[in-house]
Each structure stands twice: as structure tokens, then as C-alpha cells.
Amino acid sequence: MEKVALEHVRNIGIMAHIDAGKTTTTERILYYTGRVHRMGEVHDGAATMDWMDQEKERGITITSAATTCFWNGHRINIIDTPGHVDFTVEVERSLRVLDGAIAVFCAVGGVEPQSETVWRQADRYRVPRIAFVNKMDRTGADFYNVLNMMKERLGANPAPIVLPIGAGDLYTGLVDLVNMRAILYVDEYGRHFEYSDIPNDMQEEAEKWRRQLLEEIASYDEHLMDKYLAGVTITGEEFKLAIRKACIDGTLVPTLCGAAFKNKGVQRLLDAVVDYLPSPSEVGAVLGYDVVSRKPVEREPTDDAPFSALAFKIMTDPYVGRLTFFRVYSGQVKTGDFILNANTGKRERVGRL
């Protein structure tokens, strides 16, 4: 696998209530990053991340599946978690090893009970999040209602970084509040888009929301606040850096929208993963315990530190055998190395990686 600097790595999960379009969103991400060359659909049992027969039959994700893709020079390790309430424990295991997450909401249904459950699980592990309001092409889609539901039911602080242009059958694009431009889809299925000026009938609304966003992030960035109070123009790059800082601190949730089934908003979502979610080096040291002394030990996320990892999933493959998914927190490991299993106290040899 291509070696990428640690600051260009994103370990993320995709979490949502059932039927929010989480697996479809994941499939579009894999397609646009070149990981797959055919878009798998949930309804025909061809979703890449739904690997169990039961998942293909029911059209839901039961276990957490993991994969890797690349976007703009960054490696994105993705875990697609279950959305059904019966598999909450599987979500809990996955959230422990994430550096960031995408929370997917339905633009029609908004925040559902299982959304609240997984959100509070992410709160427990202090996972920075961005939100994606999906299904903007559906009748009854309401981006602004979902924002209000996030505030009221999740206690979240959603910060829209895009606004939808239209909704339902009239959903035709986005207003990018960071760069103050419109993104218009030029075909029905959103594969192609072009940048344009913000429509006249949305100019005032866009300026209002950008001003609110600026006031919000300026309160977390002293330098930005000084520029804002002095009336100095703030660049898109300065916006991004301030939003990133506030997102990683957990003080706000950058929020986007789109229609994954029609490929709309997915590329912008990938940009947001790279721009706003943290790398392992930004998350910092992880706390564990020495197997012998039981004393607390910190491990820094560097190649030079002793190896430490957490196994979060076991999967049996009919051709390969038992596979162990583990998150490396420090150091390096290669095929043939011996590592200590903290549960059993025994050394185990690493097989194929």
C-alpha cells in the first residue's frame, strides 16, 4: 500500500440511523476515490461494504466493514458501521478506534432515535464529527429543519458550510459558504458540476449564513476575531483552518448536504473529510496500561514509539480464514513480528498483513 505521511491519514467512520443512506454514501465515496469502478447499490445486494449474506438479503449493514481509499493525496481509512438499533454494540466497538466520523442524516426524517444513540456514543469517545444531510432530492427534504433537530435533540452545534439550492425535484446544487460560490450540477445524476456565481435570489441568505459562520468560528480563533472586528477580509483558507480547529476541539460540527444516490455532494463531502477531520497526529497520545505493572502508559502516534494497537473486529473469510482488524496507535508492525496479547499475556506471531 502507498505510504502516506501521518498528517495525511484520516481514520473515519460513517454512522447514521437506518435508511439515512449511509451505505449508499459510502459506496459513492469509494467510487469517486477510485476504490471501486462500479457503484454498488443496497437495493440490489451489491454494496461493497455489505459483505455478509444477511446484509445483502436485508439491505442493511449489520457488522462494521473497513476499507481504504485515497483523495487529494490523503489516505482515508473508512469503517461503515451498522445503523440498525439491534447492532449498537458493533457501533460502540468501532467508535473506539476512530479519529473522526461522518454523521449521515435523512433530509426528510432528520434526527431519529438511533441517531441520538450513536451520537452519544461518539460524544463518549470525543470523536470529532462532520454531518451530511442526505436525500435532499426527496419530497419533503428540509435542510434547515435537520439543523434545528441536531441542536434540540443532540445538543450539537451544527455549522453549515454549504446551503442547498432548492430541494426535492428542484435540488440543483450547493452554495459554498467558505469560498462564496455556487456549485451547480449539470446533469440529473450529479456526475458533473460547475462553479458559478451565487444565484441572485440566494445572495442575501448566503451572506447571512456566512456571517453567522464567521462569528461562530471567530469566537474560537483570536487572530480571526481581530481581523473580523477590524473589518479585514477573511480568506477561504483562513476559514478552513478555523473551522478545522473548532471541529477537532468538538465545539462545532461542519454540516453539508447532498443526495448520495444521485451522486450530489459526495465530492464536497470528501473535501470536508480532508479539510476538517483530524489526522492521528492531531488526536495525540493514547492512554493504556502496562501488562506487567498495570501502571498507566501513554503512547505517542509516532513510528519510533513501541508498538501498540487495539483489535476491534474479528472476521472469518472462507478463503483466507480468520482476519483481525486492529487500529495501530503507535510504532510499526510487519509480517512475522511477535506481539503481546494483553488479554492472554501471550506472545502471538503476526501472519499476513
Order of alpha helices (4+ residues) and beta strands (2+ residues): beta-alpha-alpha-beta-beta-alpha-beta-alpha-beta-alpha-beta-beta-beta-beta-beta-alpha-alpha-alpha-beta-alpha-alpha-beta-beta-beta-beta-beta-beta
